[in-house]
Amino acid sequence: MSGNAFKDHDISLATHKDYLRTRDILKALFPKIAAAGSTQFFESGYLWQTNNNKNDLDFVVQLDKQSIIKIVESNPAIFQTYRKFGNTVSTLFKIGNRLIHVDLMPTVNVENEAWIMTGGSTEIKGLLRNLLLCFLANVRSDILSSAAGHEVKWTIAFPGGIGQRHNGICLERETSPSFILDYLGIESTSHQIELSRTFEGLSSLVSWDNDMQSIEKFQEYAKEQWLYKKSPEVFESAFDYLHVTQNHR
């Protein structure tokens, strides 16, 4: 997300009450929205998180970026200003005499994108679940490359979904959870789709018993990421979880 988009403004933390008010206003402005990332923890199924204020609120919107911008610009009483970061429209949202940071991300399907942009769990951040999805896509790419005799590269973007790169460019991506899980070799029943929203659930669906797709290979992949070099402690809970659960299988 674009957490530093408005560091030159006085931004308030977003409370659960702010979330409810923002969500209702956005529902009135846009045809279809859904909470994304850790903002999902403000929903009814995560009431244990309602006292944890957020630096920003993230929503996926079932519109293209330009249509989102047009609506934002047409409502200055609600949005003080906005900035564009890639495919994200970052806004300053007015709550009384306060300002909160609200990110709006365009999508063709809010349910699918909300699954892609899941918020993780109480113990392990969503970025580790996303990293595991990327690792599985990387393993799949290596297998296909070996069979084809040339590089085949599939990547997953958050937001965006899975897609194949051609000449370094990915022109089309698929956001369907069932498509993504099937492609990664994981059964995609409604139970598995829901389970795979967290690192713990997704890792339980992975076959870790081959040389290319082992816990050790995942750890090597994770340690190559820039965030590991910056904050290795974020990854330790995921590594520990894998070793504990696999030892009990």
GUMARMI-683309 format. One record per residue: x, y, z of N, C-alpha, C in turn; residue in one letter. Coordinates in steps of 0.001 Angstrom, whole numbers, plus 500000, padded with zeros to 6 digits. Example, Ala and Ser with C-alpha at 12.3 -4.5 7.8 and 13.67 -1.06 7.14 Angstrom:
2
513190494310507800512300495500507800513200496700507800A
512850497750507080513670498940507140512900500030507870S
end
This chain:
249
500837498806500000500000500000500000500880501255500000M
500266502424499960501004503689499864500979504387501212S
501645503788502198501546504272503559502093505667503798G
503044506124502963503647507444503148503116508475502164N
501953508223501604501418509099500556501174510522501039A
500823510680502319500441512001502824501224512371504081F
502516512100504066503326512395505244503453513896505496K
503059514694504496503081516142504665501770516682505225D
500846515800505608499570516196506203499442515614507615H
498533516175508380498246515678509717497170514599509611D
497598513349509594496693512225509382496364511560510715I
495093511269510920494658510553512123494647509049511869S
494891508276512913494701506840512813493221506558512603L
492931505500511861491543505126511579491043504141512623A
489956504484513277489344503619514278488305502712513617T
487781501783514404486709500913513887485484501746513508H
485181502756514302484052503642513990484306504391512676K
485551504832512469485910505491511200485708504540510028D
486105503292510237485945502288509175484480502137508785Y
483614501993509777482191501798509496481617502996508736L
481996504193509158481483505396508487482040505508507063R
483336505252506915483966505322505596483364504288504664T
483214503068505140482632501996504322481249502368503824R
480413502923504702479044503272504307479032504393503263D
479918505365503425479987506463502447480480505938501097I
481503505088501118482028504531499876480993503666499165L
480205502940499933479145502127499328478123502987498602K
477899504195499119476939505106498479477535505754497223A
478867505875497171479521506550496052479860505608494900L
480252504369495242480755503434494241479808502240494093F
479792501625492907478851500519492688479110499306493565P
480402499002493839480709497831494655482093497988495248K
482211497765496566483496497867497261483663496688498214I
484889496486498657485170495499499706486446495913500421A
486514495626501713487726495905502475488854494994502004A
490078495501502059491242494725501632492335494821502683A
493281493871502638494398493877503570493930493824505014G
494671494479505890494333494435507316493043495175507639S
492527495974506715491224496617506920490125495577507068T
490334494398506508489362493313506657489158492929508118Q
490154493241508959490045492907510373489016493776511100F
488529494827510444487472495645511041486083495082510743F
486021493980509990484731493395509670484254492513510811E
482998492084510729482337491415511852483018490135512298S
483714489438511384484345488179511753485627488332512545G
486088489574512734487369489812513402487210490835514529Y
486191490661515350485883491666516368487014491845517378L
487887490841517498489033490968518397490009492033517922W
489850492494516675490767493489516119490206494906516160Q
488981495081516612488337496390516470488987497484517301T
489778497139518289490455498158519097491825498527518544N
492247497845517473493550498124516870493389499125515729N
493723500382515994493573501418514967494557501208513819N
494182501705512627494970501493511417495585502803510925K
496764502690510316497381503864509697496593504325508478N
495989503375507794495143503713506652494096502628506468D
493108502918505626492070501961505285492195501619503806L
492075500331503476492232499871502102490940499240501606D
490518499656500415489320499104499795489591498803498324F
489013497699497851488996497440496414487654497923495883V
487684498502494680486503499128494085486293498541492697V
485076498126492411484792497498491121484554498564490039Q
485641499266489739485671500284488685487106500401488184L
487302501005487030488655501280486576489185502523487300D
490489502724487226491135503795488007490599505178487648K
490416505443486353489956506768485948488545507063486438Q
487710506042486482486347506239486996486368506528488488S
487266505880489208487419506155490640487861507600490844I
488854508024490077489362509394490194488261510408489897I
487449510135488905486365511053488544485392511234489703K
485058510137490379484136510216491518484800510942492684I
486068510669492919486807511350493988486829512858493738V
487146513251492521487216514675492179485853515351492253E
484788514580492072483434515139492094482884515292493505S
483648514840494504483161514893495891484200515524496816N
484480516826496639485494517492497470485071517628498933P
483784517499499207483334517550500602483724516285501361A
484035515228500612484408513944501219485908513708501113I
486461513972499938487884513740499688488609515086499584F
489540515328500492490269516602500443491210516643499244Q
491903515522499001492803515438497853493076513969497582T
493826513707496504494210512334496196495549512332495471Y
496187511175495499497432510967494765497411509563494156R
498077509409493036498104508124492336499441507430492581K
499358506163492958500541505334493144500307504026492398F
500868503935491185500611502754490379499128502652490082G
498535501538490477497113501332490233496252501728491428N
496872502334492444496152502729493661495847504223493652T
494610504555494038494230505956494228494212506208495731V
495214506925496213495308507230497641494590508546497925S
493712508549498905492894509729499180493027510181500628T
492775511471500824492581512011502170491094512150502387L
490584511343503300489146511226503536488777512043504769F
487740512860504652487338513738505750486371513039506703K
486755513015507963485889512500509032485745513615510054I
484667514391509959484519515554510828485634516547510538G
486397516911511579487526517830511384488858517091511311N
488779515784511091489970514946510992490140514452509558R
491368514009509245491669513408507949492231512005508165L
491739511042507405492307509697507436492717509306506020I
493673508424505948494216507961504668493404506749504205H
492809506851503015492011505767502452492525505447501054V
492949504206500844493414503748499539492288503038498798D
492113503392497530491094502785496670491804502097495513L
491561500792495359492241500010494329491225499436493344M
491374499755492065490414499287491066490514497784490820P
489390497169490490489362495746490176488139495443489323T
488162494302488677486986493867487907486086492982488755V
486590492549489925485796491671490794486252491870492241N
485415492521493053485851492861494414486022491628495295V
485182490601495098485309489399495923486646488705495680E
486998488570494398488273487931494073489451488746494581N
489403490055494367490518490910494782490639490965496296E
489518490911497006489560490897498465490246489634498968A
490062488519498251490760487278498607492256487433498364W
492614488014497218494030488235496911494656489141497955I
493930490184498359494452491194499287494030490909500720M
494092489654501124493638489272502456494560489835503539T
494049489888504755494782490552505825495622489683506720G
495665488371506486496483487508507325495728487025508555G
496467486802509649495875486257510879496407487008512087S
496040486535513271496487487191514505497988487048514704T
498578485967514200499981485660514474500918485965513311E
500434485768512082501315485875510910500706486842509908I
501484487818509491500992488874508611500594488337507235K
499672489050506605499205488668505289500302488637504244G
501323489453504415502405489482503417503130488144503349L
503152487382504472503784486059504440502928485074503660L
501633485178503786500734484347502973500910484679501506R
501018485976501191501220486385499805502568485901499282N
503581485953500131504901485478499736504875483981499442L
504101483234500213503975481795499967503298481536498624L
502281482320498288501663482200496967502689482474495859L
503504483506496040504531483845495046505562482730494933C
505929482141496049506870481020496042506308479854495240F
505046479536495456504412478431494728504337478726493235L
504075479988492883504060480382491469505459480251490875A
506479480563491659507857480453491200508242478995490958N
507815478127491867508069476694491708507378476178490445V
506129476573490263505385476162489068506080476647487802R
506589477872487823507299478428486674508541477611486355S
509290477206487392510501476411487178510171475060486559D
509087474448487011508675473147486467508296473286484992I
507511474315484673507092474538483291508270474906482395L
509198475687482931510385476076482164511229474855481814S
511386473954482778512168472745482556511525471871481486S
510201471764481512509489470942480539509498471570479145A
509424472903479084509341473598477800510703473837477157A
511758473821477934513084474094477397513379475569477234G
512511476420477760512732477866477766512013478455478972H
512331479700479297511757480284480507510256480512480379E
509523480024481355508094480296481503507932480943482878V
507430482154482917507385482903484180505970483333484520K
505451482806485630504160483222486165504397483984487461W
503705485110487621503872485933488816502497486294489390T
502484486648490657501248487091491315501466488499491849I
500529489391491536500581490775492012499476491002493030A
499744491869494006498796492180495084498615493692495174F
497550494261494585496449493594493870496833493246492440P
495960492488491766496179492163490364495926490717490015G
496467489778490829496265488372490550497435487741489810G
497200486569489251498245485776488619498253486006487113I
499456485985486534499580486168485096500929485687484610G
501014485432483309502269484987482709502976486152482039Q
504260486259482296505059487315481677505521486893480285R
505452487848479366505984487659478028506921488833477741H
508194488503477501509199489551477303509242490525478480N
509064489964479678509144490759480894507894491525481256G
506844491375480444505607492133480669504438491170480853I
503606491451481831502389490664482063501191491506481622C
500567491115480519499474491911479963498125491565480563L
497944490337480993496662489905481551496890489136482842E
496010489383483806496068488653485070494689488112485422R
494683487025486170493450486369486592493343486483488110E
492185486953488589492002487159490029491194486057490710T
490682485111489955489838484064490528490632483189491502S
490200483071492762490900482206493717490981480761493242P
489906480249492641489920478862492179490939478665491068S
491036479626490153492036479528489080493441479543489669F
493696480471490589495029480603491167495430479343491929I
494546478849492784494875477656493566495042476439492674L
494134476259491707494258475129490783495589475164490053D
495965476355489596497210476484488848498423476154489716Y
498315476452490994499419476187491918499396474765492459L
498442473962491983498374472566492389497641472325493689G
496754473240494053495985473122495292494507473017494955I
493833472077495582492400471907495345491662473195495727E
490630473537494951489993474848495157488510474739495493S
488198473920496489486834473908496999486603475203497776T
485355475478498102485060476696498862485779476683500202S
485948475498500790486661475385502074488130475751501904H
488775475229500848490183475530500613490397477001500290Q
489471477585499534489586479002499194489546479862500451I
488636479541501348488540480297502596489762480038503474E
490200478788503530491346478413504357492617479120503888L
492741479312502579493964479879502013494070481391502169S
493153482005502909493247483438503193494387483751504166R
494839482769504933495908482993505908497118482134505575T
498268482516506094499479481726505905499303480331506495F
498718480284507701498533478995508366497665478057507526E
496562478601507004495663477778506206496286477362504889G
496915478317504182497524478005502890498638476974503038L
499470477148504056500602476221504231500128474804504517S
498954474668505124498419473331505402497954472621504136S
497746473375503059497291472803501791498447472483500847L
499653472900501221500828472724500357501468471363500593V
501872470702499508502669469476499608504136469876499723S
504717469645500896506077470093501175507104468974500973W
506707467881500338507540466682500330508321466467499032D
508712467566498355509595467381497206510717468418497256N
511770468164496494512982468983496592512747470438496206D
511894470680495191511669472044494710510726472814495619M
509832472090496310508796472726497116508910472260498563Q
510040472546499166510284472171500551510253473411501432S
510156473188502728510187474304503676511517475043503574I
512592474291503376513914474901503262513984475809502035E
513405475361500914513399476173499693512553477433499882K
511446477306500602510623478488500871511392479488501720F
512113479003502733512899479903503571513990480605502764Q
514630479876501861515652480491500999515024481583500141E
513863481286499582513148482255498732512776483493499549Y
512253483273500751511827484387501606513001485276501987A
514141484675502262515308485440502712515943486265501589K
515521486001500347515998486805499222515214488100499057E
514080488213499751513198489364499581513730490573500351Q
513463491763499797513985492992500415513439493190501819W
512191492781502078511604492988503398512295492124504448L
512743490930504049513469490090505014514758490776505445Y
515434491373504470516689492066504794516442493262505711K
515252493859505601514904495020506415514344494612507770K
513444493609507790512764493218509034512663491693509126S
513769491004509355513735489532509402512824488969510481P
512621489748511539511785489246512635510343489003512202E
509883489710511174508515489533510671508314488115510143V
509393487492509664509311486192509019509447485029509997F
509996485292511169510328484199512077509104483405512531E
507978484097512758506781483383513211506298482405512155S
506437482777510882506030481882509792506967480686509702A
508269480931509800509238479833509749509010478869510909F
508831479423512099508603478582513276507329477760513115D
506289478404512606505014477700512427505171476509511485Y
505874476706510382506063475623509419506795474444510045L
507854474719510766508638473636511354507840472882512415H
507097473607513232506298472959514280505199472093513670V
504458472645512721503336471902512132503814470716511307T
504911470868510573505413469758509761505982468636510625Q
506553468992511770507070467946512678505954467128513297N
504722467690513280503594466970513876502736466269512834H
503154466336511585502400465634510527502757464164510493R
end
